[in-house]
Amino acid sequence: PAFDQYITMYLPEENVTDYKRWLDLENGIAHTEFTVNGVTYHRESFCSAEYGALITHMTASLPCRLTGEVSISRLCDLECEVDGGADFDSVYASGTFEEGVKFAAVSKIFHRNGRTTGGKKNYGIENDTVPQKKFGLGYVFTRDEMFNSKRGASVCFDTCDELWIVTVLSTDAESNDPLTACRRSLEKEFDFESLYNAQCKRFSEYYNRIKLELAEEKEFDISTAKLLERDREKGSISPLCELTYNMSRYTAIASGMPRLNGEFKAPINLQGLWNRDTRPAWESDYHLDLNIQMCYWPLPSMGLTDLMEPFLCWTENL
């Protein structure tokens, strides 16, 4: 993974109620919602295939209530050098792996009313714990084990009515200067409503090619964890089986959707494209002893044969 993005809201944590989050499988959009002192805050995030950017949209039920901080950083990694900083409306970070591969990310804030203000100007690694290098699965760690959201530089937003955080990434396979490439891509005009509609249209076109119904009754007001617990107690088949099938299709589409412009795209890897662990099991790499094949075997039966293209191109490049 490149970096972690942290969004810190300046709100009294003890007064947070009605917290919930859900994933819109059909449209590929993640939602978070909670209430503080009678004000409801809503956040939705999606990765735009049309623009090649991660977009987070934030609103509140009353005006001037969006105040907080955005930062991006990366867990300490002996195989990677990281630096970064912040401008008046954006925060950035860049890195170089020991193999010489360069990469970068920029998060820029667009807002309605309110303002952006300075946060932490420079990237810091103070008080970081450097993991000991081991071989095999001994060198697996997640961001939760070494959590430090204060490491990265940051930019703040203050008393906004509405907010869009647009994050782009680049590597030296796309440009000799990935950080400059990210900044240039953010100079374009954004039509967020069009991007949102395009996301729903393209993702749902893949997702709605097939439908499987196993459960007689649909339950959307109960969490997945509670569904699993209830099924264990009753020994029943609930919407969970159907949901598992749909979630598998969602992850395949999210990880394996071909690029629109025909550029090379890496195929689905062992742990999936959207992996939260900096050092995941087997490093999320490509194993030819059936692991990568298993990512693609079910796709034709799901109506997703065109998702085979990145895998076939990758095989040819070998």
C-alpha positions, -999 to 999 in steps of 0.1 A, spaced: 0 0 0 10 36 -6 -2 56 24 -29 59 51 -52 89 50 -66 102 84 -96 125 87 -98 139 122 -130 157 131 -128 184 158 -158 171 178 -164 160 214 -160 123 212 -181 117 243 -212 131 227 -211 109 195 -243 89 190 -260 68 163 -227 59 147 -231 36 117 -213 27 85 -224 7 55 -211 -3 21 -233 2 -10 -222 -29 -29 -241 -20 -61 -225 14 -66 -191 9 -49 -196 36 -23 -187 35 14 -208 56 39 -203 67 75 -228 86 96 -230 98 132 -246 125 153 -230 150 177 -251 174 198 -280 171 174 -260 176 142 -258 146 118 -225 142 99 -224 121 67 -193 109 48 -192 89 15 -161 77 -3 -155 61 -36 -126 55 -60 -134 71 -94 -124 50 -123 -131 79 -147 -108 103 -129 -84 79 -112 -89 94 -77 -102 86 -43 -130 110 -35 -145 116 0 -176 138 3 -186 152 37 -218 170 48 -235 181 80 -272 187 87 -264 223 98 -242 249 81 -206 257 92 -202 225 112 -174 208 93 -141 214 111 -112 190 112 -78 179 98 -66 157 69 -32 140 69 -15 112 49 13 91 62 29 56 60 39 32 87 76 30 93 92 6 68 128 -3 65 124 -8 28 109 27 21 120 63 26 91 87 30 89 125 30 60 150 28 45 184 36 14 206 34 2 236 14 -27 259 23 -53 235 8 -35 202 3 -12 176 19 13 154 1 37 126 7 63 108 -15 83 77 -11 111 56 -26 114 19 -21 148 3 -17 145 -10 -53 144 26 -65 106 27 -72 92 62 -66 56 69 -57 36 99 -43 1 110 -32 -16 143 -28 -49 150 -10 -66 183 -19 -95 199 -1 -124 215 -20 -150 232 1 -182 252 1 -181 281 25 -156 280 54 -119 279 48 -87 258 48 -60 266 73 -25 254 81 -19 222 100 14 203 105 37 216 78 63 188 77 64 150 77 79 135 109 90 101 121 96 110 157 88 84 182 83 58 155 89 21 162 108 4 134 97 -32 129 124 -59 130 129 -74 96 121 -111 95 115 -136 67 83 -153 57 51 -146 76 71 -132 105 73 -99 88 35 -93 87 21 -62 106 -9 -41 103 -13 -3 108 -32 -10 141 -1 -24 157 19 8 151 -8 34 149 5 70 146 -19 93 128 3 123 139 32 113 117 21 129 84 19 166 75 -17 179 75 -41 206 63 -71 218 83 -106 228 73 -128 251 93 -165 259 95 -173 245 61 -208 236 48 -196 208 24 -163 192 17 -146 171 -9 -112 155 -4 -97 143 -36 -66 120 -34 -45 110 -63 -15 87 -65 13 82 -90 44 61 -95 75 65 -117 59 41 -141 36 70 -151 60 99 -145 97 105 -136 83 129 -110 53 113 -94 46 141 -69 44 167 -97 22 144 -117 -2 142 -88 -3 180 -84 -10 185 -121 -39 161 -121 -55 181 -93 -54 213 -113 -84 202 -134 -119 214 -129 -141 190 -109 -177 183 -114 -184 162 -83 -220 154 -91 -209 141 -125 -181 120 -109 -206 105 -84 -231 97 -111 -204 81 -133 -192 60 -104 -227 46 -98 -233 40 -135 -201 21 -142 -198 1 -110 -235 -10 -111 -232 -20 -147 -207 -47 -136 -225 -56 -103 -260 -59 -118 -251 -84 -145 -261 -113 -123 -284 -117 -93 -286 -145 -67 -314 -148 -42 -311 -174 -14 -329 -157 16 -367 -153 16 -364 -122 38 -340 -94 34 -326 -77 65 -307 -45 61 -310 -31 96 -287 -57 113 -250 -57 111 -230 -85 94 -214 -95 127 -248 -100 143 -261 -119 114 -232 -143 117 -238 -147 154 -275 -154 149 -268 -180 122 -244 -198 145 -270 -200 172 -299 -211 150 -280 -231 124 -300 -213 97 -292 -198 63 -298 -161 65 -291 -133 40 -254 -138 51 -248 -165 25 -263 -143 -2 -243 -113 11 -210 -133 10 -216 -141 -27 -223 -104 -34 -193 -92 -14 -171 -115 -34 -184 -99 -66 -179 -65 -51 -142 -71 -42 -135 -86 -76 -150 -56 -94 -133 -31 -71 -99 -48 -75 -101 -61 -111 -120 -35 -131 -99 -27 -163 -87 8 -168 -108 30 -191 -79 43 -212 -64 9 -219 -32 15 -199 -16 -15 -181 -32 -25 -148 -19 -51 -124 -43 -80 -118 -60 -89 -86 -34 -101 -61 -35 -126 -33 -50 -103 -6 -68 -79 -28 -61 -44 -42 -76 -26 -13 -56 -41 15 -52 -22 48 -21 -39 60 13 -23 52 29 -57 54 1 -82 47 3 -120 47 25 -131 18 30 -94 10 -1 -95 -12 21 -107 -41 15 -130 -70 19 -167 -65 16 -189 -96 8 -221 -76 -30 -214 -79 -34 -183 -57 -37 -158 -85 -57 -183 -106 -82 -187 -78 -89 -149 -79 -101 -153 -115 -117 -188 -117 -152 -177 -105 -154 -145 -126 -169 -159 -158 -197 -175 -138 -204 -140 -123 -207 -124 -157 -173 -107 -152 -153 -123 -181 -140 -89 -192 -122 -85 -158 -99 -113 -171 -81 -87 -193 -56 -74 -167 -46 -109 -158 -42 -120 -194 -21 -89 -202 0 -95 -171 6 -131 -181 17 -121 -216 42 -96 -201 58 -124 -181 
